[in-house]
Amino acid sequence: MPTAVRTQTPGNVWKVLVKVGDKVKAGDTLFILEVMKMEVPHEAPVDGTVTAVHVSEGEEGLDADAPVVEIA
């Protein structure tokens, strides 16, 4: 069962640092949101392989708790 990494707050996608197939370790930064002019990094909660990326850089208006990356 994949682990979904979700946004913690509403914001815009500033940077996506992974792509499908990338191997990640817990603590690696996966993407960075821009929230109220601040950069908020989101990290991998588990080791695994990125199986899906649901956003692209520059995407605006993500809601809180939106799924962004899946890791299996």
N, C-alpha and C positions, 0 to 999 in steps of 0.2 A: 504494500500500500504506500503510494507516494506521500511525502510530507509537503504540504502547501506552505509556502512562505508568503505571508500576507502583509499588506501595509499596516502600520500601527496608527497612522493618522492620515487624513485627507492630504493630497498634495499632487505635485507634478513629477513625472519621471525625469530626473536630471541625467542619470547615467545607468546603463545596464552593463554589468561587468562579466556576465556569463552568457553562454549559448548552450543549446541542447547538445548533450554529449560530454560537456565539461565535467571533470571530476572535481569535487569540492570537499573541503574539510570543515567541520564545525568551527564557526568563528570567521570563516572567509566572508568578505563583503560580496554580496550578490548584486545589489543595486543601490542607488542613492536617490532618495526623493528630495525635492525642493519643497520645504514647508515654511511658509512665511519668511522667505528670503534666507532660510538656513538649510544646509545640506544635512540630511538625516540618513546615515548608512543603515542598511538592513543586512544582517548576517545569516549565514547558514546555521540552522539549529542542530544539524546532524551531518555526518560524513555521507557521501553518496555521489550519484551521477545526476546531473540536471536532465530531467525528462521533458520539461515544458517551460517556455517563457511566454507569458501572456500579455506583455507590454512591449513598447518600443521607446527608445530615447525620445524625449520631447513630448510624449503623451501627457495631456493635461487633464485635470479634474478627476483623478482617482479618488474613490471613496475610501474611508477607513475600513479595514478588514478585507480589502480587495485582494484576490489571489494574484500573485505576480510571478513566482517561480515555483516549480515542483521538483522535488529531489527524491530519488528512489535509491 
